[in-house]
Amino acid sequence: MSFHKLGFSEEEILNCLDEDNVIGSGSSGKVYKVVLTSGEVVAVKKIWGGVKKDIDNGDVERGQFHQDSAFDAEVETLGKIRHKNIVKLWCCCTTRDSKLLVYEYMPNGSL
């Protein structure tokens, strides 16, 4: 899902998610500094975890539901907000194995 005109692909982002590019880590995931082939720099937040199953009954754990809800809320809110003190959310990418949020990069900044 894109919120701006993009000059990069999901594949280009995925190829740059290397431990050498990690610029931060928190309770919800890691943040990477990604330099694109165009020279543009973005920050990519990779949300922790995949789908967790309860061994006893096969149900998705409540924590995973909460994490998905938080991800959806962050995408919806930041996709609409335009403010000088809040980084822009360029797009989000979701696969079976990962969830990525691609933000504008702010040197010495914070998401």
Backbone as CSV, one residue per row, in Angstrom:
resi,resn,N_x,N_y,N_z,CA_x,CA_y,CA_z,C_x,C_y,C_z
1,MET,0.849,-1.161,0.000,0.000,0.000,0.000,0.900,1.230,0.000
2,SER,0.662,2.124,-0.918,1.487,3.310,-1.057,0.688,4.561,-0.738
3,PHE,1.339,5.536,-0.098,0.701,6.796,0.244,1.299,7.956,-0.540
4,HIS,2.335,7.688,-1.327,3.024,8.687,-2.128,3.481,8.024,-3.423
5,LYS,3.861,8.838,-4.398,4.456,8.298,-5.618,5.839,7.764,-5.242
6,LEU,6.090,6.504,-5.598,7.324,5.845,-5.176,8.246,5.579,-6.362
7,GLY,9.537,5.682,-6.098,10.535,5.389,-7.119,11.348,4.160,-6.765
8,PHE,10.764,3.229,-6.013,11.458,2.011,-5.609,10.455,0.880,-5.513
9,SER,10.992,-0.341,-5.479,10.133,-1.519,-5.410,10.277,-2.197,-4.045
10,GLU,9.322,-3.049,-3.741,9.377,-3.836,-2.511,10.633,-4.706,-2.508
11,GLU,10.974,-5.250,-3.648,12.161,-6.104,-3.749,13.433,-5.337,-3.409
12,GLU,13.527,-4.085,-3.873,14.709,-3.275,-3.570,14.828,-3.050,-2.065
13,ILE,13.701,-2.786,-1.416,13.696,-2.590,0.036,14.142,-3.877,0.739
14,LEU,13.544,-4.998,0.371,13.855,-6.274,1.018,15.328,-6.639,0.872
15,ASN,15.931,-6.325,-0.261,17.337,-6.645,-0.490,18.282,-5.838,0.394
16,CYS,17.806,-4.738,0.960,18.653,-3.873,1.783,18.485,-4.097,3.285
17,LEU,17.613,-5.015,3.676,17.388,-5.256,5.101,18.470,-6.185,5.634
18,ASP,19.579,-5.583,5.970,20.766,-6.285,6.420,21.135,-5.769,7.807
19,GLU,21.710,-6.615,8.631,22.079,-6.210,9.997,23.026,-5.008,10.000
20,ASP,23.816,-4.841,8.948,24.718,-3.687,8.870,23.956,-2.375,8.728
21,ASN,22.690,-2.432,8.312,21.884,-1.232,8.087,20.947,-0.907,9.250
22,VAL,20.997,-1.672,10.337,20.121,-1.433,11.485,20.533,-0.132,12.174
23,ILE,19.541,0.751,12.387,19.810,2.020,13.081,19.043,2.123,14.392
24,GLY,18.191,1.129,14.659,17.447,1.141,15.907,16.649,-0.131,16.086
25,SER,16.278,-0.384,17.326,15.497,-1.562,17.645,14.627,-1.231,18.850
26,GLY,13.386,-1.705,18.820,12.483,-1.418,19.928,11.559,-2.577,20.191
27,SER,10.520,-2.306,20.943,9.602,-3.369,21.347,8.790,-3.923,20.187
28,SER,8.636,-3.150,19.112,7.814,-3.631,17.997,8.617,-4.077,16.793
29,GLY,9.926,-3.787,16.757,10.710,-4.235,15.615,12.027,-3.507,15.466
30,LYS,12.680,-3.754,14.332,13.952,-3.111,14.005,13.722,-2.048,12.954
31,VAL,14.588,-1.020,12.981,14.544,0.038,11.978,15.858,0.025,11.220
32,TYR,15.737,0.054,9.898,16.888,0.008,9.002,16.993,1.311,8.217
33,LYS,18.222,1.742,7.967,18.471,2.846,7.043,18.753,2.207,5.694
34,VAL,17.952,2.562,4.688,18.075,1.950,3.368,18.402,3.033,2.349
35,VAL,19.536,2.861,1.656,19.914,3.757,0.572,19.494,3.072,-0.729
36,LEU,18.576,3.702,-1.437,18.030,3.131,-2.670,18.949,3.402,-3.852
37,THR,18.750,2.684,-4.940,19.588,2.863,-6.123,19.488,4.281,-6.682
38,SER,18.374,4.959,-6.411,18.186,6.342,-6.872,18.989,7.332,-6.025
39,GLY,19.557,6.855,-4.903,20.277,7.718,-3.985,19.400,8.208,-2.835
40,GLU,18.099,8.016,-2.957,17.176,8.403,-1.897,17.383,7.497,-0.684
41,VAL,17.204,8.063,0.509,17.371,7.311,1.749,16.015,7.228,2.447
42,VAL,15.666,6.028,2.898,14.423,5.821,3.635,14.726,5.040,4.905
43,ALA,13.808,5.115,5.858,13.877,4.302,7.068,12.811,3.221,6.938
44,VAL,13.194,1.982,7.210,12.258,0.858,7.097,12.123,0.193,8.454
45,LYS,10.896,0.156,8.950,10.616,-0.503,10.224,10.059,-1.886,9.921
46,LYS,10.778,-2.909,10.366,10.331,-4.291,10.192,9.709,-4.737,11.502
47,ILE,8.404,-4.994,11.453,7.660,-5.378,12.645,8.031,-6.807,13.028
48,TRP,8.237,-7.033,14.326,8.615,-8.356,14.826,7.576,-9.407,14.499
49,GLY,8.056,-10.619,14.302,7.245,-11.833,14.327,6.395,-12.115,13.120
50,GLY,5.944,-13.356,13.090,4.986,-13.840,12.111,3.771,-14.317,12.885
51,VAL,2.964,-15.131,12.284,1.778,-15.648,12.956,2.200,-16.725,13.941
52,LYS,1.775,-16.576,15.209,2.096,-17.558,16.240,0.871,-18.407,16.514
53,LYS,1.073,-19.684,16.622,-0.042,-20.595,16.911,0.088,-21.130,18.329
54,ASP,-1.044,-21.295,18.993,-1.087,-21.931,20.298,-0.991,-23.435,20.056
55,ILE,-0.022,-24.079,20.652,0.210,-25.509,20.413,-0.984,-26.358,20.829
56,ASP,-1.657,-25.992,21.929,-2.752,-26.809,22.440,-3.989,-26.810,21.556
57,ASN,-4.404,-25.636,21.069,-5.649,-25.611,20.316,-5.534,-25.049,18.904
58,GLY,-4.330,-24.668,18.463,-4.127,-24.215,17.097,-4.640,-22.812,16.804
59,ASP,-5.109,-22.081,17.810,-5.628,-20.737,17.584,-4.500,-19.724,17.548
60,VAL,-4.718,-18.650,16.811,-3.756,-17.559,16.795,-3.782,-16.899,18.162
61,GLU,-2.614,-16.643,18.721,-2.536,-16.052,20.048,-3.084,-14.633,20.053
62,ARG,-3.607,-14.209,21.189,-4.160,-12.860,21.308,-3.113,-11.800,21.034
63,GLY,-1.880,-12.039,21.422,-0.807,-11.071,21.190,-0.621,-10.773,19.715
64,GLN,-0.771,-11.776,18.876,-0.636,-11.561,17.440,-1.777,-10.688,16.923
65,PHE,-2.992,-10.914,17.407,-4.123,-10.083,17.000,-3.871,-8.635,17.382
66,HIS,-3.372,-8.421,18.604,-3.079,-7.068,19.065,-2.015,-6.429,18.181
67,GLN,-0.973,-7.197,17.831,0.104,-6.671,17.000,-0.424,-6.290,15.626
68,ASP,-1.279,-7.122,15.027,-1.856,-6.819,13.727,-2.724,-5.574,13.819
69,SER,-3.490,-5.428,14.892,-4.343,-4.252,15.072,-3.494,-2.996,15.210
70,ALA,-2.403,-3.078,15.948,-1.512,-1.938,16.127,-0.875,-1.554,14.797
71,PHE,-0.463,-2.539,14.015,0.126,-2.289,12.700,-0.886,-1.581,11.805
72,ASP,-2.106,-2.111,11.744,-3.156,-1.523,10.910,-3.467,-0.094,11.343
73,ALA,-3.513,0.146,12.650,-3.804,1.483,13.165,-2.688,2.461,12.808
74,GLU,-1.430,2.009,12.926,-0.297,2.875,12.598,-0.313,3.222,11.119
75,VAL,-0.574,2.247,10.274,-0.623,2.485,8.837,-1.740,3.466,8.499
76,GLU,-2.918,3.249,9.031,-4.059,4.116,8.725,-3.821,5.546,9.197
77,THR,-3.315,5.697,10.408,-3.102,7.031,10.970,-1.969,7.768,10.262
78,LEU,-0.800,7.141,10.168,0.350,7.823,9.577,0.220,8.012,8.071
79,GLY,-0.599,7.204,7.430,-0.833,7.380,5.998,-1.602,8.643,5.688
80,LYS,-2.293,9.195,6.668,-3.121,10.383,6.474,-2.502,11.666,7.026
81,ILE,-1.660,11.548,8.042,-1.135,12.724,8.748,-0.040,13.405,7.937
82,ARG,-0.100,14.725,7.895,0.951,15.538,7.286,1.288,16.644,8.282
83,HIS,2.433,16.523,8.933,2.853,17.505,9.924,4.370,17.582,9.903
84,LYS,4.923,18.776,10.092,6.373,18.962,9.995,7.158,18.175,11.037
85,ASN,6.533,17.813,12.168,7.235,17.090,13.223,7.016,15.579,13.184
86,ILE,6.313,15.096,12.191,6.047,13.658,12.077,6.564,13.177,10.733
87,VAL,7.388,12.120,10.759,7.928,11.595,9.504,6.796,11.073,8.635
88,LYS,7.001,11.153,7.326,5.989,10.677,6.387,6.108,9.171,6.216
89,LEU,4.977,8.508,6.219,4.920,7.084,5.912,4.755,6.978,4.407
90,TRP,5.791,6.449,3.721,5.746,6.351,2.260,4.858,5.200,1.813
91,CYS,5.015,4.051,2.467,4.211,2.888,2.081,4.359,1.807,3.141
92,CYS,3.556,0.761,3.003,3.724,-0.417,3.832,3.726,-1.635,2.925
93,CYS,4.455,-2.642,3.326,4.555,-3.893,2.571,4.281,-5.032,3.546
94,THR,3.396,-5.912,3.168,3.133,-7.061,4.022,3.270,-8.339,3.215
95,THR,3.892,-9.314,3.840,3.996,-10.658,3.270,3.584,-11.626,4.366
96,ARG,3.587,-12.871,4.056,3.249,-13.880,5.060,4.252,-13.852,6.208
97,ASP,5.499,-13.503,5.911,6.572,-13.568,6.906,6.916,-12.248,7.582
98,SER,6.545,-11.122,6.974,6.960,-9.851,7.565,6.013,-8.714,7.226
99,LYS,6.141,-7.664,8.036,5.393,-6.434,7.825,6.399,-5.300,7.878
100,LEU,6.406,-4.479,6.841,7.362,-3.387,6.742,6.642,-2.055,6.614
101,LEU,7.149,-1.052,7.301,6.688,0.322,7.155,7.865,1.121,6.616
102,VAL,7.664,1.821,5.498,8.733,2.596,4.864,8.441,4.074,5.100
103,TYR,9.359,4.734,5.815,9.218,6.134,6.188,10.265,6.983,5.485
104,GLU,9.997,8.291,5.435,11.059,9.199,5.028,12.165,9.084,6.065
105,TYR,13.401,9.281,5.662,14.516,9.183,6.588,14.864,10.577,7.104
106,MET,15.019,10.694,8.414,15.427,11.948,9.027,16.742,11.715,9.767
107,PRO,17.841,12.279,9.271,19.119,12.117,9.986,19.002,12.615,11.424
108,ASN,19.550,11.849,12.342,19.503,12.184,13.770,18.076,12.313,14.286
109,GLY,17.152,11.680,13.606,15.757,11.766,13.999,15.268,10.482,14.608
110,SER,13.992,10.406,14.782,13.361,9.260,15.397,12.015,9.040,14.739
111,LEU,11.572,7.770,14.682,10.249,7.514,14.147,9.226,7.865,15.200
